[in-house]
Amino acid sequence: MKFEVGYLYRDASNYKQYESVVVEVVGAERPEDVESMLRDQFADLQVWPDVLHFRPEELGWPTAYFEDYREDKGDLGLHEVEGIIETITAPSYRL
């Protein structure tokens, strides 16, 4: 099935920048299935139980880092999934 995954990057000052991708996910029938797959793949990155953290660059997806992004200045090197919805839009990526 096809899903749109919306996500954001939040810097150390809590400024946010948003991104989304449309993915085709084999074996997923619901948005919760995609969330579970991402949570499993990035289990070691989970910081807070109510936020799904991941690194889109590890999936070949675009990042939403700010131009002045620097982990050595306190910026967190993770993105947060904001929402996952079913879509009929042609996918750009596979998961």
N, C-alpha and C positions, 0 to 999 in steps of 0.2 A: 504494500500500500504506500501511498504518498502522504507525507506529512510536512508541514512547515514548522521548523524549530526556530523560535525567537529567543535570542539571548542577549546579554549585555555584559559590558565590562564596567566595573566600578573601581575608580582609582582611590588612592589613599585619602583624598579629600572628599570622597563620595560623589564625585562627578561621574555621570554615566554616559555611555555611548552604546548604541544599539545596533544589532545586526540580525539577519535571519537567512535561513537557507531552506530550500525545498529538497527533501531527500526521499528516495525510495528505499523502504526498509523491508527486506524479505523476512517473512515470519512474524511481522507485527500487524496486528489487526486494530489496535487501539493506541491512542497517544500514550497511555500508561505503559504499554509494551516498550515503546521507544525510550521513555524515561527510565524504565528498568534496565534496558540494555546500556544506556549511557551511565547510569549509576554503577552497574557492574563493571563496566570498562574502566571507569575512573574512580573506583572505590577508595583508592589510596589518597585521593585529593579532597575528600569530603571534609569540610571544616565545620559546618553547622548542619544539623539534621534536617532542617526545613528548606535548605537551599541546595540545588544540584549544581555542583561546580564541575567544570571540565576545561580542557584545553582544545579549542576548535582546530588549532594548527595541527594537532596530532591526527585529526580526521581529514585534513586537507581543506577545511572550511576557512573562510575569511575570519580574521580576528577583528575586534573592535577596540584594540588598544589605542590610547591617545598617542599623538606624535612624540610627546615627551615622556613616554612610559619608561620607568626605571625601577626595577625591583630593589636596587640598592638604596633607593630613596623612599621605600615603604610601599610601593605599588605592589599589589597582589598579582601574581602571574596566572590568575584564573578568571574564567568567565562564568556567568550564572545563567542557567536556563530560565527563561521568563515564561515560556509557554510552548505547548506543542499542540497543533491542531491538524486534523485531516484536511487534505486539499485535493483539487483536481488539476492544479498547476503542474506543468512538466517539471520533473525533478532535475536538479543540477548535480546532485551527489547521490551516492549509495551508502548505506550503513549496514 
